[in-house]
Amino acid sequence: QYNFLFTNRGCPVVDFVGQLENVEDDVRYILYRIGEPQLISYFETSGFPTTNKARNASTDEKLRKLPRDVKEAIYQQYENDFTAFGYKLS
């Protein structure tokens, strides 16, 4: 994702990057930033339509069971993403 959101010199090409873990708060932030009253009203009244959570206990358990060398290989491949978006290797 880093390659799509940052220039070769590391400068962001977007004003805001949200995260699935905070999708409701991030959508609310964007709606207030763009000042769209109808969308804000709809969102505040109806809530955020979710049918599936991005991560659950099963996903977390699978990640914990990955061997350390596999986790490190994933981290090395996506190090820019981990750093830019505030994720940690766990």
MOPAC internal coordinates of N, CA, C and O (Angstrom, degrees):
PM7 1SCF
backbone

  N    0.0000 0     0.00 0     0.00 0    0    0    0
  C    1.4466 1     0.00 0     0.00 0    1    0    0
  C    1.5257 1   111.31 1     0.00 0    2    1    0
  O    1.2310 1   120.81 1   147.99 1    3    2    1
  N    1.2885 1   116.05 1   -32.01 1    3    2    1
  C    1.4592 1   121.35 1  -178.76 1    5    3    2
  C    1.5263 1   111.01 1   -53.53 1    6    5    3
  O    1.2310 1   120.44 1   136.22 1    7    6    5
  N    1.3128 1   116.77 1   -43.78 1    7    6    5
  C    1.4692 1   120.88 1  -177.03 1    9    7    6
  C    1.5182 1   112.97 1   -64.05 1   10    9    7
  O    1.2310 1   119.88 1   156.47 1   11   10    9
  N    1.3175 1   117.83 1   -23.53 1   11   10    9
  C    1.4613 1   121.27 1   179.25 1   13   11   10
  C    1.5293 1   112.05 1   -87.61 1   14   13   11
  O    1.2310 1   120.36 1   157.33 1   15   14   13
  N    1.3234 1   116.91 1   -22.67 1   15   14   13
  C    1.4655 1   120.77 1  -171.90 1   17   15   14
  C    1.5230 1   114.86 1  -108.88 1   18   17   15
  O    1.2310 1   120.62 1   172.26 1   19   18   17
  N    1.3539 1   116.41 1    -7.74 1   19   18   17
  C    1.4540 1   120.44 1  -178.81 1   21   19   18
  C    1.5281 1   109.92 1  -133.49 1   22   21   19
  O    1.2310 1   120.71 1   -31.78 1   23   22   21
  N    1.3270 1   116.25 1   148.22 1   23   22   21
  C    1.4616 1   120.64 1   176.48 1   25   23   22
  C    1.5254 1   109.55 1   -74.26 1   26   25   23
  O    1.2310 1   120.97 1    -5.21 1   27   26   25
  N    1.3209 1   115.75 1   174.79 1   27   26   25
  C    1.4682 1   120.54 1   177.33 1   29   27   26
  C    1.5227 1   112.10 1   -60.79 1   30   29   27
  O    1.2310 1   120.51 1   157.53 1   31   30   29
  N    1.3210 1   116.64 1   -22.47 1   31   30   29
  C    1.4723 1   121.23 1   179.43 1   33   31   30
  C    1.5222 1   112.59 1   -94.16 1   34   33   31
  O    1.2310 1   120.48 1  -175.23 1   35   34   33
  N    1.3375 1   116.68 1     4.77 1   35   34   33
  C    1.4564 1   120.62 1   176.64 1   37   35   34
  C    1.5121 1   115.32 1    86.31 1   38   37   35
  O    1.2310 1   119.78 1  -167.47 1   39   38   37
  N    1.3326 1   118.02 1    12.53 1   39   38   37
  C    1.4619 1   121.04 1   178.84 1   41   39   38
  C    1.5284 1   109.53 1   -89.25 1   42   41   39
  O    1.2310 1   119.90 1   -44.69 1   43   42   41
  N    1.3323 1   117.80 1   135.31 1   43   42   41
  C    1.4612 1   119.54 1   179.65 1   45   43   42
  C    1.5293 1   111.27 1   -67.79 1   46   45   43
  O    1.2310 1   120.95 1   -35.56 1   47   46   45
  N    1.3295 1   115.79 1   144.44 1   47   46   45
  C    1.4611 1   120.97 1   177.61 1   49   47   46
  C    1.5243 1   110.56 1  -106.14 1   50   49   47
  O    1.2310 1   120.33 1  -174.93 1   51   50   49
  N    1.3194 1   116.98 1     5.07 1   51   50   49
  C    1.4654 1   122.61 1   177.48 1   53   51   50
  C    1.5252 1   108.65 1  -127.85 1   54   53   51
  O    1.2310 1   120.87 1   -17.94 1   55   54   53
  N    1.3291 1   115.95 1   162.06 1   55   54   53
  C    1.4588 1   121.06 1   179.52 1   57   55   54
  C    1.5279 1   113.30 1   -85.28 1   58   57   55
  O    1.2310 1   121.05 1   155.78 1   59   58   57
  N    1.3134 1   115.61 1   -24.22 1   59   58   57
  C    1.4639 1   119.21 1  -173.81 1   61   59   58
  C    1.5233 1   109.42 1  -152.25 1   62   61   59
  O    1.2310 1   120.72 1   -40.82 1   63   62   61
  N    1.3327 1   116.24 1   139.18 1   63   62   61
  C    1.4577 1   121.85 1   174.70 1   65   63   62
  C    1.5254 1   107.04 1  -123.68 1   66   65   63
  O    1.2310 1   120.73 1   -63.41 1   67   66   65
  N    1.3171 1   116.21 1   116.59 1   67   66   65
  C    1.4544 1   121.23 1   177.93 1   69   67   66
  C    1.5105 1   110.74 1   -90.77 1   70   69   67
  O    1.2310 1   121.51 1    -8.26 1   71   70   69
  N    1.3226 1   114.72 1   171.74 1   71   70   69
  C    1.4620 1   120.78 1   178.24 1   73   71   70
  C    1.5191 1   109.17 1  -132.82 1   74   73   71
  O    1.2310 1   120.77 1   -35.94 1   75   74   73
  N    1.3289 1   116.14 1   144.06 1   75   74   73
  C    1.4592 1   120.07 1   179.40 1   77   75   74
  C    1.5207 1   112.21 1   -57.73 1   78   77   75
  O    1.2310 1   120.32 1   146.77 1   79   78   77
  N    1.3170 1   116.99 1   -33.23 1   79   78   77
  C    1.4569 1   120.04 1  -179.73 1   81   79   78
  C    1.5260 1   112.20 1   -62.89 1   82   81   79
  O    1.2310 1   120.35 1   158.20 1   83   82   81
  N    1.3202 1   116.94 1   -21.80 1   83   82   81
  C    1.4681 1   122.43 1  -177.63 1   85   83   82
  C    1.5244 1   111.54 1  -124.74 1   86   85   83
  O    1.2310 1   120.04 1  -150.75 1   87   86   85
  N    1.3240 1   117.53 1    29.25 1   87   86   85
  C    1.4620 1   120.50 1  -168.42 1   89   87   86
  C    1.5337 1   112.65 1   -57.50 1   90   89   87
  O    1.2310 1   119.49 1   138.79 1   91   90   89
  N    1.3141 1   118.59 1   -41.21 1   91   90   89
  C    1.4661 1   119.45 1  -179.17 1   93   91   90
  C    1.5270 1   111.52 1   -63.33 1   94   93   91
  O    1.2310 1   120.42 1   132.28 1   95   94   93
  N    1.3165 1   116.80 1   -47.72 1   95   94   93
  C    1.4646 1   120.24 1   178.97 1   97   95   94
  C    1.5279 1   111.04 1   -64.32 1   98   97   95
  O    1.2310 1   120.67 1   140.84 1   99   98   97
  N    1.3215 1   116.32 1   -39.16 1   99   98   97
  C    1.4637 1   120.17 1  -178.81 1  101   99   98
  C    1.5280 1   111.79 1   -67.64 1  102  101   99
  O    1.2310 1   120.08 1   139.56 1  103  102  101
  N    1.3238 1   117.46 1   -40.44 1  103  102  101
  C    1.4742 1   120.46 1   176.93 1  105  103  102
  C    1.5233 1   109.77 1   -64.79 1  106  105  103
  O    1.2310 1   120.61 1   136.33 1  107  106  105
  N    1.3157 1   116.44 1   -43.67 1  107  106  105
  C    1.4700 1   120.41 1   178.66 1  109  107  106
  C    1.5325 1   110.15 1   -59.19 1  110  109  107
  O    1.2310 1   120.28 1   136.15 1  111  110  109
  N    1.3236 1   117.06 1   -43.85 1  111  110  109
  C    1.4676 1   121.87 1   178.49 1  113  111  110
  C    1.5284 1   111.04 1   -59.44 1  114  113  111
  O    1.2310 1   120.63 1   133.16 1  115  114  113
  N    1.3182 1   116.39 1   -46.84 1  115  114  113
  C    1.4761 1   120.46 1  -179.40 1  117  115  114
  C    1.5217 1   110.92 1   -62.97 1  118  117  115
  O    1.2310 1   120.12 1   135.96 1  119  118  117
  N    1.3251 1   117.38 1   -44.04 1  119  118  117
  C    1.4710 1   120.37 1  -179.72 1  121  119  118
  C    1.5269 1   111.63 1   -61.14 1  122  121  119
  O    1.2310 1   120.77 1   138.59 1  123  122  121
  N    1.3172 1   116.14 1   -41.41 1  123  122  121
  C    1.4701 1   118.61 1   177.63 1  125  123  122
  C    1.5228 1   111.46 1   -68.25 1  126  125  123
  O    1.2310 1   120.38 1   143.20 1  127  126  125
  N    1.3305 1   116.88 1   -36.80 1  127  126  125
  C    1.4735 1   120.24 1   178.33 1  129  127  126
  C    1.5213 1   112.15 1   -63.64 1  130  129  127
  O    1.2310 1   120.30 1   138.89 1  131  130  129
  N    1.3456 1   117.03 1   -41.11 1  131  130  129
  C    1.4660 1   119.03 1  -179.35 1  133  131  130
  C    1.5213 1   111.83 1   -83.38 1  134  133  131
  O    1.2310 1   120.42 1   168.43 1  135  134  133
  N    1.3344 1   116.81 1   -11.57 1  135  134  133
  C    1.4609 1   121.03 1   174.39 1  137  135  134
  C    1.5161 1   113.71 1    63.80 1  138  137  135
  O    1.2310 1   120.16 1  -134.71 1  139  138  137
  N    1.3194 1   117.29 1    45.29 1  139  138  137
  C    1.4630 1   121.78 1  -179.57 1  141  139  138
  C    1.5320 1   109.19 1   -99.67 1  142  141  139
  O    1.2310 1   119.98 1   -84.06 1  143  142  141
  N    1.3444 1   117.64 1    95.94 1  143  142  141
  C    1.4659 1   121.24 1  -172.18 1  145  143  142
  C    1.5311 1   114.62 1   -58.44 1  146  145  143
  O    1.2310 1   119.76 1   139.94 1  147  146  145
  N    1.3217 1   118.07 1   -40.06 1  147  146  145
  C    1.4675 1   119.43 1  -178.36 1  149  147  146
  C    1.5322 1   111.40 1   -66.17 1  150  149  147
  O    1.2310 1   120.60 1   137.62 1  151  150  149
  N    1.3141 1   116.46 1   -42.38 1  151  150  149
  C    1.4594 1   119.32 1   179.26 1  153  151  150
  C    1.5320 1   111.08 1   -68.15 1  154  153  151
  O    1.2310 1   120.58 1   139.90 1  155  154  153
  N    1.3302 1   116.50 1   -40.10 1  155  154  153
  C    1.4631 1   120.33 1   177.80 1  157  155  154
  C    1.5269 1   109.47 1   -60.77 1  158  157  155
  O    1.2310 1   120.76 1   132.74 1  159  158  157
  N    1.3243 1   116.15 1   -47.26 1  159  158  157
  C    1.4633 1   120.88 1  -179.57 1  161  159  158
  C    1.5241 1   111.08 1   -61.20 1  162  161  159
  O    1.2310 1   120.62 1   135.36 1  163  162  161
  N    1.3311 1   116.43 1   -44.64 1  163  162  161
  C    1.4675 1   120.05 1   179.34 1  165  163  162
  C    1.5242 1   110.39 1   -62.11 1  166  165  163
  O    1.2310 1   120.64 1   133.86 1  167  166  165
  N    1.2925 1   116.38 1   -46.14 1  167  166  165
  C    1.4637 1   120.98 1  -178.41 1  169  167  166
  C    1.5234 1   110.86 1   -62.80 1  170  169  167
  O    1.2310 1   120.21 1   134.86 1  171  170  169
  N    1.3225 1   117.20 1   -45.14 1  171  170  169
  C    1.4651 1   120.87 1  -178.35 1  173  171  170
  C    1.5271 1   111.15 1   -67.39 1  174  173  171
  O    1.2310 1   120.05 1   146.88 1  175  174  173
  N    1.3218 1   117.50 1   -33.12 1  175  174  173
  C    1.4607 1   121.67 1  -179.15 1  177  175  174
  C    1.5253 1   112.08 1   -80.15 1  178  177  175
  O    1.2310 1   120.71 1   135.22 1  179  178  177
  N    1.3073 1   116.25 1   -44.78 1  179  178  177
  C    1.4672 1   120.84 1  -172.03 1  181  179  178
  C    1.5092 1   114.24 1   -94.31 1  182  181  179
  O    1.2310 1   120.33 1   160.34 1  183  182  181
  N    1.3077 1   116.98 1   -19.66 1  183  182  181
  C    1.4557 1   119.97 1  -175.49 1  185  183  182
  C    1.5104 1   110.68 1    80.38 1  186  185  183
  O    1.2310 1   120.92 1    -0.78 1  187  186  185
  N    1.2806 1   115.85 1   179.22 1  187  186  185
  C    1.4590 1   120.80 1  -177.69 1  189  187  186
  C    1.5256 1   109.06 1   -91.87 1  190  189  187
  O    1.2310 1   120.28 1   -54.79 1  191  190  189
  N    1.3354 1   117.07 1   125.21 1  191  190  189
  C    1.4722 1   118.98 1  -177.25 1  193  191  190
  C    1.5316 1   111.76 1   -74.83 1  194  193  191
  O    1.2310 1   120.35 1   -74.97 1  195  194  193
  N    1.3114 1   116.94 1   105.03 1  195  194  193
  C    1.4617 1   120.32 1   177.05 1  197  195  194
  C    1.5091 1   109.33 1  -123.98 1  198  197  195
  O    1.2310 1   121.01 1   -39.69 1  199  198  197
  N    1.3181 1   115.66 1   140.31 1  199  198  197
  C    1.4535 1   120.48 1   176.07 1  201  199  198
  C    1.5225 1   110.44 1  -122.03 1  202  201  199
  O    1.2310 1   120.67 1   170.96 1  203  202  201
  N    1.3227 1   116.33 1    -9.04 1  203  202  201
  C    1.4490 1   120.13 1  -175.29 1  205  203  202
  C    1.5270 1   108.57 1  -149.75 1  206  205  203
  O    1.2310 1   120.34 1   -40.51 1  207  206  205
  N    1.2989 1   116.95 1   139.49 1  207  206  205
  C    1.4587 1   120.75 1   176.19 1  209  207  206
  C    1.5171 1   108.95 1   -90.00 1  210  209  207
  O    1.2310 1   120.27 1   -36.12 1  211  210  209
  N    1.3217 1   117.09 1   143.88 1  211  210  209
  C    1.4633 1   121.57 1  -178.05 1  213  211  210
  C    1.5273 1   111.28 1   -62.16 1  214  213  211
  O    1.2310 1   120.87 1   139.50 1  215  214  213
  N    1.3148 1   115.95 1   -40.50 1  215  214  213
  C    1.4684 1   119.93 1  -178.95 1  217  215  214
  C    1.5191 1   108.37 1  -133.49 1  218  217  215
  O    1.2310 1   121.20 1   -32.03 1  219  218  217
  N    1.2842 1   115.30 1   147.97 1  219  218  217
  C    1.4533 1   120.07 1   176.20 1  221  219  218
  C    1.5247 1   108.95 1  -139.04 1  222  221  219
  O    1.2310 1   120.45 1     2.32 1  223  222  221
  N    1.3137 1   116.74 1  -177.68 1  223  222  221
  C    1.4627 1   120.48 1  -177.48 1  225  223  222
  C    1.5235 1   110.80 1   -60.13 1  226  225  223
  O    1.2310 1   120.34 1   142.39 1  227  226  225
  N    1.3183 1   116.96 1   -37.61 1  227  226  225
  C    1.4580 1   120.77 1  -179.27 1  229  227  226
  C    1.5286 1   110.66 1   -63.69 1  230  229  227
  O    1.2310 1   120.27 1   135.71 1  231  230  229
  N    1.3245 1   117.09 1   -44.29 1  231  230  229
  C    1.4661 1   121.42 1   178.46 1  233  231  230
  C    1.5218 1   110.31 1   -63.07 1  234  233  231
  O    1.2310 1   120.40 1   134.25 1  235  234  233
  N    1.3218 1   116.85 1   -45.75 1  235  234  233
  C    1.4686 1   120.62 1   179.33 1  237  235  234
  C    1.5242 1   111.16 1   -61.01 1  238  237  235
  O    1.2310 1   120.61 1   139.11 1  239  238  237
  N    1.3231 1   116.44 1   -40.89 1  239  238  237
  C    1.4641 1   120.29 1   179.84 1  241  239  238
  C    1.5313 1   110.87 1   -64.53 1  242  241  239
  O    1.2310 1   120.13 1   138.24 1  243  242  241
  N    1.3184 1   117.35 1   -41.76 1  243  242  241
  C    1.4656 1   121.23 1   178.39 1  245  243  242
  C    1.5272 1   110.59 1   -62.43 1  246  245  243
  O    1.2310 1   120.48 1   138.92 1  247  246  245
  N    1.3272 1   116.68 1   -41.08 1  247  246  245
  C    1.4642 1   120.14 1   178.81 1  249  247  246
  C    1.5242 1   111.13 1   -65.05 1  250  249  247
  O    1.2310 1   120.22 1   140.38 1  251  250  249
  N    1.3236 1   117.18 1   -39.62 1  251  250  249
  C    1.4666 1   120.80 1   179.23 1  253  251  250
  C    1.5298 1   111.77 1   -64.03 1  254  253  251
  O    1.2310 1   120.52 1   148.33 1  255  254  253
  N    1.3208 1   116.61 1   -31.67 1  255  254  253
  C    1.4668 1   120.58 1  -176.77 1  257  255  254
  C    1.5277 1   113.67 1   -81.04 1  258  257  255
  O    1.2310 1   119.82 1   170.22 1  259  258  257
  N    1.3273 1   117.96 1    -9.78 1  259  258  257
  C    1.4672 1   119.55 1   178.31 1  261  259  258
  C    1.5233 1   110.03 1   -63.62 1  262  261  259
  O    1.2310 1   120.17 1   -41.88 1  263  262  261
  N    1.3181 1   117.28 1   138.12 1  263  262  261
  C    1.4671 1   119.32 1   176.35 1  265  263  262
  C    1.5410 1   110.70 1   -61.21 1  266  265  263
  O    1.2310 1   121.10 1   -31.19 1  267  266  265
  N    1.3002 1   115.49 1   148.81 1  267  266  265
  C    1.4707 1   121.56 1  -177.49 1  269  267  266
  C    1.5253 1   111.70 1   -56.06 1  270  269  267
  O    1.2310 1   119.89 1   139.17 1  271  270  269
  N    1.3425 1   117.81 1   -40.83 1  271  270  269
  C    1.4670 1   119.82 1  -178.73 1  273  271  270
  C    1.5232 1   111.54 1   -65.67 1  274  273  271
  O    1.2310 1   119.98 1   147.79 1  275  274  273
  N    1.3232 1   117.65 1   -32.21 1  275  274  273
  C    1.4686 1   120.79 1   177.30 1  277  275  274
  C    1.5322 1   109.35 1   -69.68 1  278  277  275
  O    1.2310 1   120.85 1   136.02 1  279  278  277
  N    1.3259 1   115.98 1   -43.98 1  279  278  277
  C    1.4670 1   119.67 1   177.53 1  281  279  278
  C    1.5265 1   110.62 1   -59.52 1  282  281  279
  O    1.2310 1   120.44 1   136.75 1  283  282  281
  N    1.3126 1   116.77 1   -43.25 1  283  282  281
  C    1.4666 1   120.80 1  -179.69 1  285  283  282
  C    1.5269 1   111.35 1   -65.45 1  286  285  283
  O    1.2310 1   120.00 1   142.69 1  287  286  285
  N    1.3279 1   117.61 1   -37.31 1  287  286  285
  C    1.4650 1   120.82 1   177.86 1  289  287  286
  C    1.5306 1   110.33 1   -65.69 1  290  289  287
  O    1.2310 1   120.68 1   139.22 1  291  290  289
  N    1.3300 1   116.31 1   -40.78 1  291  290  289
  C    1.4741 1   120.30 1   177.06 1  293  291  290
  C    1.5177 1   109.60 1   -63.39 1  294  293  291
  O    1.2310 1   120.69 1   135.45 1  295  294  293
  N    1.3343 1   116.29 1   -44.55 1  295  294  293
  C    1.4593 1   120.64 1   179.87 1  297  295  294
  C    1.5281 1   110.97 1   -60.49 1  298  297  295
  O    1.2310 1   120.39 1   134.35 1  299  298  297
  N    1.3171 1   116.86 1   -45.65 1  299  298  297
  C    1.4712 1   120.13 1  -179.81 1  301  299  298
  C    1.5245 1   111.27 1   -61.45 1  302  301  299
  O    1.2310 1   120.58 1   139.04 1  303  302  301
  N    1.3267 1   116.50 1   -40.96 1  303  302  301
  C    1.4683 1   120.56 1  -179.45 1  305  303  302
  C    1.5267 1   111.08 1   -65.23 1  306  305  303
  O    1.2310 1   120.48 1   142.77 1  307  306  305
  N    1.3235 1   116.69 1   -37.23 1  307  306  305
  C    1.4709 1   121.43 1  -174.36 1  309  307  306
  C    1.5239 1   112.32 1  -118.02 1  310  309  307
  O    1.2310 1   120.00 1  -148.71 1  311  310  309
  N    1.3130 1   117.60 1    31.29 1  311  310  309
  C    1.4626 1   121.62 1  -176.18 1  313  311  310
  C    1.5266 1   112.56 1   -56.60 1  314  313  311
  O    1.2310 1   120.20 1   137.83 1  315  314  313
  N    1.3287 1   117.23 1   -42.17 1  315  314  313
  C    1.4704 1   119.75 1   178.74 1  317  315  314
  C    1.5231 1   111.20 1   -59.80 1  318  317  315
  O    1.2310 1   120.14 1   139.66 1  319  318  317
  N    1.3291 1   117.34 1   -40.34 1  319  318  317
  C    1.4631 1   120.83 1   178.63 1  321  319  318
  C    1.5270 1   110.77 1   -64.97 1  322  321  319
  O    1.2310 1   120.36 1   132.35 1  323  322  321
  N    1.3372 1   116.92 1   -47.65 1  323  322  321
  C    1.4586 1   120.69 1   179.77 1  325  323  322
  C    1.5193 1   110.45 1   -56.53 1  326  325  323
  O    1.2310 1   120.36 1   134.69 1  327  326  325
  N    1.3214 1   116.92 1   -45.31 1  327  326  325
  C    1.4605 1   121.65 1  -177.42 1  329  327  326
  C    1.5233 1   111.79 1   -69.67 1  330  329  327
  O    1.2310 1   120.32 1   129.57 1  331  330  329
  N    1.3285 1   116.99 1   -50.43 1  331  330  329
  C    1.4713 1   121.29 1  -175.51 1  333  331  330
  C    1.5121 1   112.90 1   -64.80 1  334  333  331
  O    1.2310 1   120.09 1   147.27 1  335  334  333
  N    1.3283 1   117.42 1   -32.73 1  335  334  333
  C    1.4577 1   120.35 1  -173.82 1  337  335  334
  C    1.5167 1   113.67 1  -106.18 1  338  337  335
  O    1.2310 1   120.45 1  -172.63 1  339  338  337
  N    1.3412 1   116.75 1     7.37 1  339  338  337
  C    1.4532 1   120.36 1   171.79 1  341  339  338
  C    1.5158 1   115.86 1    75.99 1  342  341  339
  O    1.2310 1   119.78 1  -152.46 1  343  342  341
  N    1.3141 1   118.02 1    27.54 1  343  342  341
  C    1.4541 1   120.66 1   177.02 1  345  343  342
  C    1.5160 1   110.16 1   -95.72 1  346  345  343
  O    1.2310 1   121.32 1   -26.25 1  347  346  345
  N    1.3295 1   115.08 1   153.75 1  347  346  345
  C    1.4617 1   120.22 1  -179.93 1  349  347  346
  C    1.5286 1   109.38 1  -120.87 1  350  349  347
  O    1.2310 1   121.43 1   -28.52 1  351  350  349
  N    1.2977 1   114.86 1   151.48 1  351  350  349
  C    1.4597 1   120.55 1   173.22 1  353  351  350
  C    1.5244 1   107.38 1   -78.70 1  354  353  351
  O    1.2310 1   120.63 1   -59.91 1  355  354  353
  N    1.3230 1   116.41 1   120.09 1  355  354  353
  C    1.4654 1   118.50 1  -178.60 1  357  355  354
  C    1.5091 1   111.23 1  -125.72 1  358  357  355
  O    1.2310 1   120.10 1   180.00 1  359  358  357

